Amino acid sequence: MQRFFRAEEGTEGLADRVAHAACRKYVTDMFHEARVQAHIDYYASARRMTVTKREARQMTLTQEQYLEVIPWWCRAHADAWTMIVARWFTPAYIEKHESQRALRMLRPAATHHQGSRSLPGFKSAYEAAHPDEDVSMFTAWAMSHQTRVAGDVTWDSAAPREAYSLKSRSTRRRYSSGTGQSTTSAPSPLMPRPS
């Protein structure tokens, strides 16, 4: 493996910092996903109910219920799972979890349309979908906050700030290049209507 994934000479320090940051995020995400999966597993085993991931994210269990559904990767170390669950019930964790949830609930839509792509990746895909447009990194960032890669929206410097806020998918204004005029897009049948 080392011959395929070796840092360039002189960039080892940067590679270590990037790897450390990535690992830290993966571990944090693992704990979050374990909690959501525990909700799904508990409802499946104890209540014989199917719960979607979307529903599971809105749920919570008691400490005893979490301890009934140890994830596969932690079964050999039940004491570690007990500590993870105990952390979820500390006042500091509950306060942070609730404040972050409240912030997420203020956003009725996604903050961008990049998906898992990096900004340079979105820029490349946008350039491929719109070969007649000159796309700078700033334009790519702006368009990632306004439309999907294959969307029919083009960059317009006269578009107001609200064009990039994604307040609602069904009422977001579409600004056409050069005209400065806006139209409201029709709601998609695949997306829920805003309340």
C-alpha positions as CSV (number, residue, x, y, z in Angstrom):
1,M,0.0,0.0,0.0
2,Q,2.8,2.4,0.7
3,R,3.9,2.6,-2.9
4,F,0.4,3.8,-3.9
5,F,-0.2,6.3,-1.0
6,R,3.0,8.0,-0.3
7,A,3.1,11.8,0.4
8,E,5.3,13.8,-1.9
9,E,8.6,14.8,-0.4
10,G,8.3,17.9,1.6
11,T,4.6,17.6,2.2
12,E,4.6,14.9,4.9
13,G,3.6,17.5,7.6
14,L,0.7,18.7,5.6
15,A,-0.3,15.1,4.8
16,D,-0.2,14.2,8.5
17,R,-2.4,17.3,9.4
18,V,-4.9,16.4,6.7
19,A,-5.0,12.7,7.7
20,H,-5.5,13.7,11.4
21,A,-8.4,16.1,10.5
22,A,-10.0,13.4,8.3
23,C,-9.7,10.7,11.0
24,R,-11.2,13.1,13.6
25,K,-14.2,13.7,11.3
26,Y,-14.6,10.0,10.6
27,V,-14.7,9.2,14.3
28,T,-17.2,12.0,15.0
29,D,-19.4,10.8,12.1
30,M,-19.1,7.2,13.3
31,F,-20.5,8.2,16.7
32,H,-23.4,10.2,15.1
33,E,-24.2,7.3,12.7
34,A,-24.0,4.8,15.6
35,R,-26.7,6.8,17.5
36,V,-29.0,7.0,14.4
37,Q,-28.5,3.3,13.7
38,A,-29.2,2.5,17.4
39,H,-32.6,4.1,16.9
40,I,-33.3,2.0,13.8
41,D,-32.1,-1.2,15.5
42,Y,-34.0,-0.6,18.7
43,Y,-37.3,0.0,16.9
44,A,-36.7,-3.1,14.7
45,S,-35.8,-5.4,17.5
46,A,-37.8,-4.2,20.5
47,R,-40.9,-2.8,18.8
48,R,-40.9,-4.7,15.5
49,M,-41.2,-1.4,13.6
50,T,-39.4,-0.2,10.6
51,V,-37.9,3.3,11.0
52,T,-36.3,5.3,8.2
53,K,-33.0,7.1,8.7
54,R,-34.8,10.4,8.4
55,E,-37.2,9.5,11.2
56,A,-34.4,8.0,13.3
57,R,-32.5,11.3,13.3
58,Q,-35.5,13.0,15.0
59,M,-35.7,10.3,17.8
60,T,-34.0,9.7,21.1
61,L,-33.9,6.7,23.3
62,T,-33.2,6.2,27.0
63,Q,-29.8,5.2,28.2
64,E,-31.0,1.7,28.9
65,Q,-32.5,1.4,25.4
66,Y,-29.3,2.4,23.7
67,L,-27.4,-0.2,25.8
68,E,-29.7,-2.9,24.3
69,V,-28.5,-2.3,20.8
70,I,-24.7,-2.4,20.7
71,P,-23.4,-1.8,17.2
72,W,-21.5,-4.7,15.6
73,W,-18.2,-2.9,15.7
74,C,-18.4,-2.4,19.5
75,R,-19.9,-5.8,20.6
76,A,-16.5,-7.1,21.8
77,H,-16.1,-3.9,23.9
78,A,-19.5,-3.4,25.6
79,D,-17.8,-1.1,28.2
80,A,-16.8,1.3,25.5
81,W,-20.4,1.4,24.2
82,T,-21.5,2.2,27.7
83,M,-19.1,5.1,27.8
84,I,-20.2,6.4,24.4
85,V,-23.9,6.2,25.5
86,A,-23.1,7.9,28.9
87,R,-21.5,10.8,27.0
88,W,-24.7,11.3,25.0
89,F,-26.5,12.0,28.3
90,T,-24.1,14.5,29.8
91,P,-25.5,18.1,30.1
92,A,-22.7,19.5,27.9
93,Y,-23.5,17.1,25.1
94,I,-27.2,17.5,25.3
95,E,-26.9,21.3,25.2
96,K,-24.5,21.2,22.2
97,H,-26.7,18.6,20.4
98,E,-29.9,20.7,20.9
99,S,-28.3,24.0,19.9
100,Q,-26.9,22.4,16.7
101,R,-30.2,20.8,16.0
102,A,-32.0,24.1,16.4
103,L,-29.6,25.7,13.9
104,R,-30.2,22.9,11.4
105,M,-33.9,23.3,11.7
106,L,-33.6,26.9,10.7
107,R,-32.4,25.8,7.3
108,P,-35.3,24.7,5.2
109,A,-33.1,23.5,2.4
110,A,-29.6,22.4,1.6
111,T,-26.9,25.0,1.9
112,H,-25.3,24.0,-1.4
113,H,-25.6,21.6,-4.3
114,Q,-22.1,20.3,-4.4
115,G,-23.0,17.0,-2.8
116,S,-19.8,15.2,-1.8
117,R,-17.7,17.0,-4.4
118,S,-15.0,19.5,-3.5
119,L,-15.4,23.0,-4.9
120,P,-12.8,22.2,-7.7
121,G,-14.8,19.0,-8.4
122,F,-18.0,21.0,-8.7
123,K,-16.3,23.5,-10.9
124,S,-15.0,20.8,-13.3
125,A,-18.5,19.2,-13.5
126,Y,-20.1,22.6,-14.0
127,E,-17.7,23.4,-16.8
128,A,-18.4,20.1,-18.5
129,A,-22.2,20.7,-18.3
130,H,-21.8,24.3,-19.5
131,P,-18.9,24.3,-22.0
132,D,-19.8,27.8,-23.4
133,E,-19.4,29.5,-20.0
134,D,-16.2,30.8,-18.5
135,V,-16.2,29.5,-14.9
136,S,-13.9,31.0,-12.2
137,M,-13.6,29.4,-8.8
138,F,-15.9,32.2,-7.4
139,T,-18.5,31.5,-10.1
140,A,-18.4,27.8,-9.2
141,W,-18.9,28.7,-5.5
142,A,-21.8,31.0,-6.4
143,M,-23.5,28.5,-8.7
144,S,-23.1,25.6,-6.1
145,H,-25.2,27.7,-3.8
146,Q,-27.8,28.4,-6.5
147,T,-28.2,25.4,-8.8
148,R,-27.2,21.8,-9.5
149,V,-24.4,21.1,-11.9
150,A,-26.8,20.6,-14.9
151,G,-29.1,23.3,-13.9
152,D,-30.3,26.0,-16.4
153,V,-29.2,28.9,-14.1
154,T,-26.2,30.9,-15.2
155,W,-24.1,33.4,-13.3
156,D,-25.5,36.9,-13.1
157,S,-23.5,39.6,-11.2
158,A,-26.7,41.6,-10.8
159,A,-28.5,38.8,-8.9
160,P,-29.3,39.9,-5.3
161,R,-27.9,38.1,-2.3
162,E,-31.1,36.2,-1.7
163,A,-30.5,34.3,-5.0
164,Y,-27.8,32.3,-3.1
165,S,-29.5,31.7,0.2
166,L,-31.6,28.7,-0.7
167,K,-34.4,29.7,1.6
168,S,-36.7,27.3,-0.1
169,R,-36.3,25.0,-3.0
170,S,-39.8,25.7,-4.3
171,T,-39.7,29.5,-4.1
172,R,-36.0,30.2,-4.8
173,R,-35.6,32.8,-7.5
174,R,-33.9,31.9,-10.7
175,Y,-31.9,34.7,-12.3
176,S,-31.2,34.5,-16.0
177,S,-27.9,35.8,-17.2
178,G,-27.8,39.4,-18.5
179,T,-31.5,40.2,-18.1
180,G,-31.6,40.8,-14.3
181,Q,-35.1,39.5,-14.3
182,S,-36.3,36.7,-12.0
183,T,-38.9,34.0,-12.2
184,T,-40.0,31.7,-9.5
185,S,-39.5,28.0,-10.2
186,A,-42.4,25.7,-9.8
187,P,-42.3,23.3,-6.9
188,S,-40.8,19.9,-7.7
189,P,-43.2,16.9,-7.2
190,L,-40.2,15.1,-5.6
191,M,-39.6,17.7,-2.9
192,P,-41.9,18.5,0.1
193,R,-43.7,21.8,0.0
194,P,-42.4,24.4,2.4
195,S,-44.6,24.8,5.5
